[in-house]
Amino acid sequence: MRGFAALVLLPSLMFPPFASGPAQARDALDWLAREPVTLLDWGMTRLRGDLHDTVDGLSRDLRTEVSRSGVFYRFQDRRIVAYANFVDLPRNRTEEVCKDVYTRLAGALVRGGPQGAGGAAWYLESVFSHDSQGGDRPQDLGDQLADTVVLQVTIGPKPSQAFDDGRRITCTGRLDATPENIALKSEG
């Protein structure tokens, strides 16, 4: 009897019923509706909105154009990158101009927080958390985020003019970086 049961079960193990027909495609909307939003997602969305508003106002003040801005998570080094690409004339694509735009943008993002060294940490903690202070929230959440979030400002040509004059300058650093701590990269 035992051998007979093994023979009956063997074909069903070799050919499971779900493998006999074509695979069902997963419905994108059903999948999206079941996926939870994390504080990382929510914080990046809030930072993206703040960045967009700040870049928009700064571009009007500087009388320049913004070709693109946004926020993304860089998996390989666990960094959250907020970036803004400004369009300007070749004579304005200098280290000094880039540092000035960077400093203005970073300052405008954290302007509602405490002045001084803790402003960036306070701002990022408010953007990347909910209002409750309970649970296992890290005590140094803002400081950790200040180490994790990177602001990148690029000043270059319009995308349609990049082949004619691709010279661009990029400034990168923390939201609370001093001008001497802003990394510079020149291309083109």
N, C-alpha and C positions, 0 to 999 in steps of 0.2 A: 504494500500500500504506500509505503514511504517513497519508493521509486516512481510510482505512478504520479504522485503529487509533484515530484520534482520535474517530471516530463510535462505536466500541465503548466507549471509555473515558468519553465524555461522559455517557451516561445514568447510569453508576455514580457519577459525581461529583455529578450533580444529585440523585440519590436514593440516598444511601448505605443499605446494607442494614439498619443498626441503627435508622434513623429510620422504617422502615415499620411497626413494631408499637408497642404501648403501652410507655411507659417503665417499666422495672423499678424498684420502690421499693427504696431502700437499707435493709438490715437494721440496726437500731440496735445490736444486740448485737455483730454483726460489726464495725461501725464502732468501737464503744467498745473492743473487744478489740485493735484495731490502733493506737489512739491512745496515744502514749507519755505518761508522767507526767513533767513537768519539775520542776526544783528549785523553781520558782515555785509550781507546784501543791502539791508536797509541803510546802513551807514554809508556805503558807497553811493547809493542813490541820493542820499541827503547831501553828501560832499559834492557829487556831480551837479546837483541843483545850485548849491552855493557857489561852486566854481563858475558855472555858466552865468549866473547873475553878476558875479564879481568881474569876470572877464568882459562881459558885455559893457558894464559901466566903465571899466578901465580903458577899453578900446575907444569909447567915445571921448574920454578925457585926453587920451593920447592922439586922437584923430588917426587911428590906424584900424586895420581890418583884422579880424580873427578868421583864420582858415579852418580851425578845428580845436575843440577842447573836449575833455572827458576824463573819466576815471576807470582804471582797470586793475585787476589783481594779477601780479606777476608771480606765478607758482614757483619758478625755479629759485628765487631768493626770498619768497614770502614778503613781498613789498606791495603796498597799495600805491599806485602811481596816478597822481593828478597832473594832467598836462594841458598846456595851452600853446597853440601855434599862432603867432602874430605875423602879419604880412607887413613888411616895411621896405623902404628904399635901401639900396646897397650901402649908402653912406651911414645908415643907422643900424647896420648889422654889426655892432661892435660889442666888446665885452662890457663896457661901461653901460651902454643902453640895455643890454640883456640883464645885467645885475640890477639896474634901476627898475625895470619892468618886473623882474622877479620879486624884488623887495616890496614894491607897491602891491603886487598881487597877493603875496603871502601876508602882508600887513592888513590888507582889506579883508582877507578871509578870517583872520583871528581877531579883528577889531572889536568884537563884542565881548571878548574875554578879558581877564585881568591883564594888565600891562606888565611887561617884563618877561622873564624866562619861562614862567608857567603858562603864558597865554596860549601857545600852540597845544600844549597838553590838555588844558581846560577845554579849548574849542573841540579838539578831536574826541575827547571823552563825551562831550555833549552830543556830538554828531553820531558816534558809534555806540550809543547805549540807550536803554530805555530809562524812564523816569524812576523806576524803583531801584533801590540800592541793595536789595537782598541777594540771597543765593551765594554762589561761590565766585562772585565778581572779583577780579584781581584788584588789590588795593592800589596798585600803580598803573591802572589801565591807561590813563592819559599819557603817562611817561612812555609806556610800551608803544602806544600808538604814535607818539611823536618820533620814536625811533623807526617805526614801520612805514609811515606815510612819507612819500617823496613827492616834491613838486618839481615839475620840469617845464621850463619856458623855452620856446624856440622862436627865434626871429629869423624869418627867411622870405623868399619870394612867393608870389602867388603860385599855386600848383601848375597853372598853365605856362608860367615863365621859368619853371625850374630847370629846363634844359638849356635855356639861354644864359641864366645866371643862377646856379644852384647854391651859391654861397649862403650859409646859414650859421647861426651861433646858438648854442643850447646851454642853458644854465640849469643845474640840478642840485637839490639839497632838501634839507628838512624845512618844515614850515617856519621854524624859528632860527634858521641859519643866518649868521652874520655875513656880510659881503665877502669876507675873506674865507668863509667856509662853503661858499657856493662853487661847485665844480663846473668848469667851463669846457665846452667842446666846440671846435670850429670845423666846419666841413665846406668843401667846395672851393 
